[in-house]
Amino acid sequence: MRTSPPVVDTDLLARLRADLVTSRFTVAGVGEVLGPMASAALDRQHPLPAERVTAQSDDPCAALVRLFTLGLPVDARDVQGALPTTGVAGLLTLGLVRQEGDAVVATCDLRPYGPADENWWVASDLAELATGEPLTPDHVLGVGGASTTLASWTPRGPVERALDVGTGSGIQALHLSADANDVVVTDLSERALAYAIFNSALNGLTWDVRQGSMLEPVEGETFDLIVSNPPFVITPRDGSVPLFEYRDGGAAGDAVVADLITGVGRLLRPGGVAQLLGNWEIARGTDWKDRVGGWVADSGLDAWVVQRTVQDPAQYAETWARDGGHHAGTAEFRSMYSAWLDDFASRDVEAVGFGIITLHRPAEERETFVDLMDVRGPVGDAIGATVAAGLAARERLTTTSNDELLDTVWAAADDVTVEQHLLPGSSSPQAVTAVQGGGLRLRIPLDSYAAAYLGVADGSLSARQALVAIAALLEEDLDEVIGRVVPMLRYLVANGFLQESSSTD
């Protein structure tokens, strides 16, 4: 049954917040009730273990998981017990449930979300997991992989004004509320904005909500921090594939992401940062760096882009055909699959990349930097802090001469180790790799000069002093050693392998 988004009643929502905390319907509480196995299965969109666990529990939190996460009918008495000051009557007034005999059924998904020091809740449309039906075109997503990725990669810190472009249910805006005095959110979807307004009120927050496409509602304004999980999915435009407001931006190919990258700079204040997600097409015989590099060059901003995954057209089609709630083996799935393959073939697309785009407007006029990296696999937990540190390091390097770089005392970061690879019977390493334990978890091959320098980078000598000693020890020309090491030195500083020493010795 299609229902309207929930409604805002400030007094009732204050009671609901208190009830949710008391009943431990929080990230930690739900994790304790479900346990690791059922939680992991639910993350994979398999509800059965969670259904079994909650059916055997009389914990109030279990009743709320069954109601709002699993979409199951729950006895009205159990719901009343779990939310005593709100009550079933209050939930009906808010439009969060409907009555079915002696039971109530959720009309939307409601779940706890946020870091350990926050108790947030996000309401959104019921997922396919709860309804068993394909999604509707105006479906409003809740917490998902893309939203948590963007939130984790965004550098945090106090700012005056922040913007969430394409807010959806408001997940990024929740995080921005902890960073900014003023939060503006935009979305083309009326239904999404209704959920965003509800979620801001549910969490005791106030956002400036604007309806419109992408940057249009805020043209002429400026912000210190802009985030966007835009409708970046590359979808055929010929009507052969259902279009969803949360993922399809109404433009062919990867134009939505290109337009956002090239246009967001006019909204950034000096020193401001834009953190975006995106897809990009990789045509046969081309390099993704050329395509994305052209966009960021046109932006006029500092740019650091990390490509995280690459899919071939078939993988991409399978991912997004399933995303709408259609399953392999059906005629609808086969038709959509073919349409995606035809669309990519029409532009000779060989692969599609996905990644994180960090853009920065320099506080003062200078030459901008562009850094395009391909980094697959897991990254460290505090990746937002890594982004902030990486931006600061890259900005510093744009105005640091080679002589200044060499005369600085650097020390290897605490998470850096060095691997040496030996052939059997040999004492001389055939390869040396610098390994980062946190951050992007990079693995960087080093030549003998760079390896020797990193091995003595303990904060006691400047880079120049260390390289003078290394050149003498190896009986090599100093200028050649410096010429070989400086590019790698810049790379290691930019990516956090080396940090300026605080030693005053």
ZAMARGU-4260 file (C-alpha; in steps of 0.2 Angstrom, whole numbers, plus 5000, padded with zeros to 4 digits):
<rodrens>
0) 5000/5000/5000 | 5007/5017/4995 | 5006/5030/5009 | 5011/5048/5011 | 5027/5053/5021
5) 5025/5055/5040 | 5019/5072/5046 | 5028/5083/5058 | 5021/5086/5076 | 5034/5094/5087
10) 5027/5088/5103 | 5024/5070/5098 | 5041/5069/5090 | 5049/5074/5106 | 5040/5060/5115
15) 5045/5048/5101 | 5064/5053/5103 | 5063/5049/5122 | 5054/5033/5119 | 5066/5027/5106
20) 5081/5030/5118 | 5072/5022/5132 | 5068/5006/5122 | 5086/5006/5116 | 5081/5008/5098
25) 5098/5015/5094 | 5113/5008/5084 | 5120/5000/5099 | 5104/4993/5105 | 5099/4985/5089
30) 5116/4978/5087 | 5115/4970/5104 | 5097/4963/5101 | 5101/4956/5084 | 5119/4950/5087
35) 5132/4949/5074 | 5125/4935/5063 | 5108/4943/5061 | 5115/4960/5059 | 5126/4955/5045
40) 5113/4946/5036 | 5101/4961/5037 | 5115/4971/5029 | 5115/4959/5015 | 5096/4961/5013
45) 5092/4944/5021 | 5079/4947/5035 | 5076/4929/5040 | 5090/4928/5054 | 5083/4945/5061
50) 5065/4938/5060 | 5070/4923/5070 | 5080/4932/5083 | 5067/4946/5086 | 5052/4933/5087
55) 5060/4925/5102 | 5064/4941/5111 | 5053/4951/5123 | 5065/4966/5122 | 5055/4982/5117
60) 5069/4985/5104 | 5065/4969/5096 | 5047/4974/5093 | 5053/4990/5085 | 5065/4981/5074
65) 5050/4970/5068 | 5039/4984/5066 | 5050/4997/5057 | 5064/4988/5049 | 5057/4971/5045
70) 5040/4978/5040 | 5030/4964/5050 | 5014/4966/5059 | 5017/4969/5078 | 5004/4967/5092
75) 4998/4984/5096 | 5001/4980/5115 | 5019/4977/5111 | 5021/4993/5102 | 5012/5003/5116
80) 5024/4995/5128 | 5039/5000/5118 | 5034/5018/5115 | 5023/5022/5131 | 5023/5041/5130
85) 5020/5041/5111 | 5008/5027/5111 | 5000/5019/5096 | 4988/5034/5094 | 5004/5045/5093
90) 5011/5034/5079 | 4995/5035/5070 | 4994/5053/5071 | 5012/5055/5064 | 5008/5043/5050
95) 5021/5031/5055 | 5009/5016/5056 | 4992/5009/5051 | 4981/4998/5061 | 4977/4980/5055
100) 4966/4972/5068 | 4975/4970/5084 | 4991/4973/5076 | 5000/4989/5068 | 5010/4989/5052
105) 5024/5002/5048 | 5020/5014/5034 | 5038/5018/5032 | 5056/5012/5037 | 5062/5020/5053
110) 5079/5015/5059 | 5093/5022/5071 | 5109/5029/5062 | 5124/5038/5067 | 5141/5038/5075
115) 5143/5031/5093 | 5141/5049/5101 | 5125/5052/5092 | 5107/5045/5093 | 5099/5049/5076
120) 5085/5041/5067 | 5081/5041/5048 | 5063/5038/5041 | 5062/5033/5023 | 5050/5023/5012
125) 5049/5005/5016 | 5062/4995/5007 | 5060/4980/4995 | 5065/4969/5010 | 5049/4974/5019
130) 5037/4975/5005 | 5043/4962/4993 | 5038/4973/4979 | 5049/4983/4966 | 5052/5001/4970
135) 5041/5015/4964 | 5049/5029/4954 | 5048/5042/4968 | 5055/5030/4981 | 5065/5038/4995
140) 5080/5029/5001 | 5085/5027/5018 | 5103/5022/5024 | 5113/5014/5011 | 5131/5010/5006
145) 5133/5025/4995 | 5127/5037/5009 | 5138/5029/5022 | 5153/5030/5010 | 5150/5049/5007
150) 5148/5052/5026 | 5164/5043/5030 | 5174/5052/5017 | 5169/5069/5021 | 5181/5080/5031
155) 5174/5086/5047 | 5176/5102/5056 | 5167/5117/5062 | 5160/5128/5047 | 5148/5142/5046
160) 5137/5136/5031 | 5135/5119/5023 | 5125/5112/5008 | 5118/5095/5005 | 5114/5093/4986
165) 5101/5080/4982 | 5098/5077/5001 | 5085/5062/4999 | 5080/5058/5017 | 5093/5069/5024
170) 5107/5057/5030 | 5121/5069/5025 | 5112/5084/5032 | 5112/5075/5049 | 5131/5074/5049
175) 5132/5092/5043 | 5122/5098/5057 | 5136/5093/5069 | 5148/5103/5058 | 5139/5119/5053
180) 5129/5133/5060 | 5118/5134/5045 | 5113/5118/5034 | 5104/5120/5017 | 5097/5105/5009
185) 5090/5103/4991 | 5081/5090/4981 | 5070/5089/4966 | 5059/5076/4974 | 5044/5083/4984
190) 5043/5066/4993 | 5061/5066/4998 | 5060/5083/5005 | 5045/5078/5015 | 5055/5065/5023
195) 5070/5076/5025 | 5059/5089/5034 | 5052/5075/5045 | 5069/5068/5049 | 5076/5085/5054
200) 5061/5087/5066 | 5063/5070/5073 | 5081/5073/5077 | 5077/5090/5085 | 5086/5100/5070
205) 5081/5114/5058 | 5087/5114/5040 | 5084/5126/5026 | 5075/5115/5014 | 5074/5120/4995
210) 5066/5111/4981 | 5074/5111/4964 | 5087/5102/4953 | 5104/5100/4959 | 5112/5118/4962
215) 5098/5128/4955 | 5089/5132/4972 | 5105/5140/4979 | 5112/5149/4964 | 5121/5165/4969
220) 5125/5159/4987 | 5141/5152/4994 | 5145/5138/5006 | 5160/5132/5016 | 5156/5113/5014
225) 5146/5105/5000 | 5142/5087/5000 | 5132/5077/4987 | 5127/5059/4984 | 5119/5064/4967
230) 5108/5054/4955 | 5124/5048/4947 | 5118/5031/4940 | 5120/5030/4921 | 5103/5024/4914
235) 5097/5023/4897 | 5086/5038/4892 | 5075/5029/4879 | 5061/5023/4892 | 5067/5005/4892
240) 5072/5006/4910 | 5062/5012/4925 | 5069/5029/4931 | 5070/5032/4950 | 5071/5050/4957
245) 5085/5045/4970 | 5097/5038/4957 | 5093/5045/4939 | 5097/5063/4936 | 5088/5065/4919
250) 5104/5067/4908 | 5113/5055/4897 | 5128/5045/4902 | 5138/5053/4916 | 5133/5071/4912
255) 5125/5074/4929 | 5142/5071/4938 | 5152/5081/4925 | 5140/5096/4927 | 5141/5095/4946
260) 5160/5095/4946 | 5162/5109/4934 | 5148/5120/4942 | 5150/5118/4961 | 5165/5129/4962
265) 5154/5145/4960 | 5146/5140/4976 | 5162/5137/4986 | 5169/5150/4997 | 5188/5153/4998
270) 5195/5138/5008 | 5178/5128/5005 | 5177/5110/5001 | 5165/5100/4990 | 5164/5081/4993
275) 5155/5071/4980 | 5151/5053/4974 | 5151/5049/4956 | 5151/5037/4941 | 5161/5040/4925
280) 5161/5031/4908 | 5177/5024/4902 | 5177/5022/4883 | 5186/5009/4874 | 5205/5013/4873
285) 5204/5028/4885 | 5210/5031/4902 | 5197/5037/4916 | 5210/5050/4921 | 5208/5059/4905
290) 5189/5060/4906 | 5188/5065/4925 | 5204/5075/4923 | 5195/5086/4910 | 5180/5089/4921
295) 5191/5094/4936 | 5202/5105/4926 | 5187/5115/4920 | 5181/5117/4938 | 5196/5128/4942
300) 5197/5120/4959 | 5210/5109/4968 | 5204/5091/4965 | 5208/5075/4973 | 5199/5060/4965
305) 5200/5042/4971 | 5193/5029/4960 | 5187/5015/4971 | 5179/5002/4959 | 5177/4998/4941
310) 5163/4988/4933 | 5161/4982/4915 | 5144/4986/4907 | 5137/4969/4911 | 5141/4970/4930
315) 5134/4988/4930 | 5118/4983/4922 | 5116/4968/4934 | 5119/4980/4949 | 5106/4993/4945
320) 5093/4981/4937 | 5093/4972/4954 | 5093/4989/4963 | 5075/4993/4958 | 5069/4977/4965
325) 5069/4966/4949 | 5077/4949/4950 | 5087/4939/4937 | 5077/4927/4927 | 5062/4938/4925
330) 5057/4946/4908 | 5058/4963/4915 | 5076/4960/4921 | 5082/4953/4904 | 5074/4968/4895
335) 5083/4981/4906 | 5099/4971/4906 | 5099/4972/4886 | 5094/4990/4887 | 5109/4995/4897
340) 5121/4985/4886 | 5114/4993/4871 | 5116/5010/4879 | 5134/5008/4883 | 5138/5000/4866
345) 5131/5015/4858 | 5145/5026/4866 | 5158/5012/4865 | 5159/5011/4884 | 5171/4998/4890
350) 5169/5001/4909 | 5161/5012/4922 | 5171/5019/4937 | 5165/5024/4954 | 5174/5035/4966
355) 5175/5050/4978 | 5178/5067/4971 | 5186/5080/4983 | 5186/5098/4977 | 5194/5113/4986
360) 5194/5132/4982 | 5211/5139/4988 | 5209/5153/5001 | 5221/5163/4991 | 5226/5164/4972
365) 5238/5151/4967 | 5241/5136/4955 | 5228/5123/4958 | 5233/5104/4960 | 5225/5089/4953
370) 5228/5071/4960 | 5219/5056/4952 | 5221/5040/4961 | 5215/5022/4959 | 5213/5014/4976
375) 5204/4998/4978 | 5200/4988/4993 | 5197/4993/5012 | 5203/5009/5019 | 5205/5015/5037
380) 5191/5019/5048 | 5195/5038/5050 | 5195/5041/5031 | 5187/5058/5033 | 5202/5064/5043
385) 5213/5057/5030 | 5205/5067/5017 | 5207/5083/5027 | 5225/5079/5031 | 5228/5075/5012
390) 5220/5091/5006 | 5231/5101/5018 | 5247/5092/5013 | 5243/5094/4994 | 5239/5113/4997
395) 5256/5115/5006 | 5265/5106/4993 | 5259/5118/4979 | 5269/5132/4987 | 5284/5122/4993
400) 5299/5122/4983 | 5311/5107/4981 | 5324/5116/4992 | 5311/5119/5006 | 5305/5101/5005
405) 5323/5095/5007 | 5327/5107/5021 | 5311/5101/5031 | 5313/5087/5045 | 5301/5073/5041
410) 5297/5058/5051 | 5288/5042/5045 | 5270/5041/5051 | 5266/5029/5065 | 5256/5017/5054
415) 5270/5015/5041 | 5280/4999/5039 | 5292/4994/5026 | 5292/4976/5018 | 5308/4969/5010
420) 5306/4955/4997 | 5321/4943/4996 | 5325/4929/4984 | 5330/4913/4993 | 5348/4913/4998
425) 5350/4932/4995 | 5353/4946/5008 | 5349/4960/4996 | 5331/4964/4994 | 5324/4963/4976
430) 5310/4975/4980 | 5305/4986/4994 | 5287/4992/4998 | 5281/5006/5010 | 5265/5000/5018
435) 5252/5011/5026 | 5242/5004/5040 | 5228/5017/5040 | 5221/5030/5028 | 5220/5024/5011
440) 5231/5009/5015 | 5242/5012/5001 | 5257/5001/4996 | 5271/5010/4987 | 5286/5002/4978
445) 5302/5011/4983 | 5318/5012/4974 | 5334/5010/4984 | 5337/5028/4987 | 5319/5031/4993
450) 5319/5015/5003 | 5336/5021/5012 | 5328/5038/5016 | 5312/5031/5023 | 5322/5020/5034
455) 5331/5034/5042 | 5316/5046/5042 | 5314/5047/5061 | 5313/5066/5064 | 5331/5069/5068
460) 5338/5075/5051 | 5331/5085/5037 | 5328/5076/5021 | 5343/5085/5013 | 5355/5080/5027
465) 5349/5062/5026 | 5351/5061/5007 | 5369/5068/5009 | 5373/5054/5020 | 5365/5041/5009
470) 5374/5047/4993 | 5390/5046/5002 | 5387/5029/5009 | 5382/5022/4992 | 5395/5032/4983
475) 5382/5040/4972 | 5381/5057/4965 | 5371/5068/4977 | 5362/5078/4963 | 5356/5061/4955
480) 5350/5054/4972 | 5341/5070/4976 | 5333/5071/4959 | 5327/5053/4961 | 5320/5055/4978
485) 5311/5072/4977 | 5296/5066/4967 | 5294/5051/4979 | 5296/5063/4994 | 5282/5074/4987
490) 5271/5058/4985 | 5275/5052/5003 | 5271/5068/5011 | 5255/5071/5001 | 5248/5054/5006
495) 5253/5054/5024 | 5268/5042/5024 | 5279/5057/5030 | 5274/5071/5042 | 5284/5086/5048
500) 5293/5082/5064 | 5289/5092/5079 | 5306/5089/5086 | 5316/5105/5090 | 5333/5096/5092
</rodrens>
